[in-house]
Amino acid sequence: MEGRGGGKDGPGLLCRNVKVSGRRTSLRMEPYIWDSLKEICERERLTLNEICTQLDERRGEANLTASIRVFIVSYYRTASGNRGFSEGGQSPLLRRAMDDAVPLD
C-alpha cells in the first residue's frame, strides 16, 4: 500500500510494504529515500526485500527506517570516496556501506 502521509507523519512520506526476514512490514519514508534505495538495489542487483533484510539482521535495537537512511548516506559517501561505483557483481561498496552504517558486533 502506498500513500502520502500527512498530519503527524509530516508531508510527503510514502508508506510501502516490504518483506523483512520473511515477515511483511510497512516502512514510511520520503520519496527521495525510496528512490535512492531503489537505485542502490539496481546497482547491487539485489531486491528491496534483500537489502532491508540484511539491514534488519544487523541493526540491533536501532530503528529500521533510521538504519536505512544511514545506510543510504554511507553508500553514497563510500562511492564518492572511491571515485565512483564498480560495475559487475556485488561490489565491495555494498559491504563497506553496510559495515559503516550498521556494524556487526
Secondary structure, 3 states (H helix, E strand, C coil): CCCECCHHHCCCCEEEEEEECCEEEEEEECHHHHHHHHHHHHHHCCCHHHHHHHHHHHCCCCCHHHHHHHHHHHHHHHHHHCCCCCCCCCCHHHHHHHHHHCCCC
